[in-house]
Amino acid sequence: MAPHKTFHLVFSLIMGAMMVFLMTFVITAVNLGFGAHFLAAWARVFVIAYVIAVPVIFFLAPIARKLTGGLLGVQP
């Protein structure tokens, strides 16, 4: 795999983990509180969201970079 493709894949995996970790943690805490089932519920939604988020980031990040570059008048 070309280095820039490898970079983009690893970026998507890391960004997905960070974003999904934070968002699912907060949303699960808001919805359920920190009760006995919090960790099990959070782990379940984390896995589901991560599987969805990584491909979304992989395919949409280049589009977001181009849109941002166009809005700001810079080359991404």
Secondary structure in CASP SS format (residue, H / E / C, confidence):
PFRMAT SS
TARGET T0000
AUTHOR 0000-0000-0000
METHOD secondary structure of the structure
MODEL  1
M C 1.00
A C 1.00
P H 1.00
H H 1.00
K H 1.00
T H 1.00
F H 1.00
H H 1.00
L H 1.00
V H 1.00
F H 1.00
S H 1.00
L H 1.00
I H 1.00
M H 1.00
G H 1.00
A H 1.00
M H 1.00
M H 1.00
V H 1.00
F H 1.00
L H 1.00
M H 1.00
T H 1.00
F H 1.00
V H 1.00
I H 1.00
T H 1.00
A H 1.00
V H 1.00
N H 1.00
L H 1.00
G C 1.00
F C 1.00
G C 1.00
A C 1.00
H C 1.00
F H 1.00
L H 1.00
A H 1.00
A H 1.00
W H 1.00
A H 1.00
R H 1.00
V H 1.00
F H 1.00
V H 1.00
I H 1.00
A H 1.00
Y H 1.00
V H 1.00
I H 1.00
A H 1.00
V H 1.00
P H 1.00
V H 1.00
I H 1.00
F H 1.00
F H 1.00
L H 1.00
A H 1.00
P H 1.00
I H 1.00
A H 1.00
R H 1.00
K H 1.00
L H 1.00
T H 1.00
G H 1.00
G H 1.00
L H 1.00
L H 1.00
G C 1.00
V C 1.00
Q C 1.00
P C 1.00
END
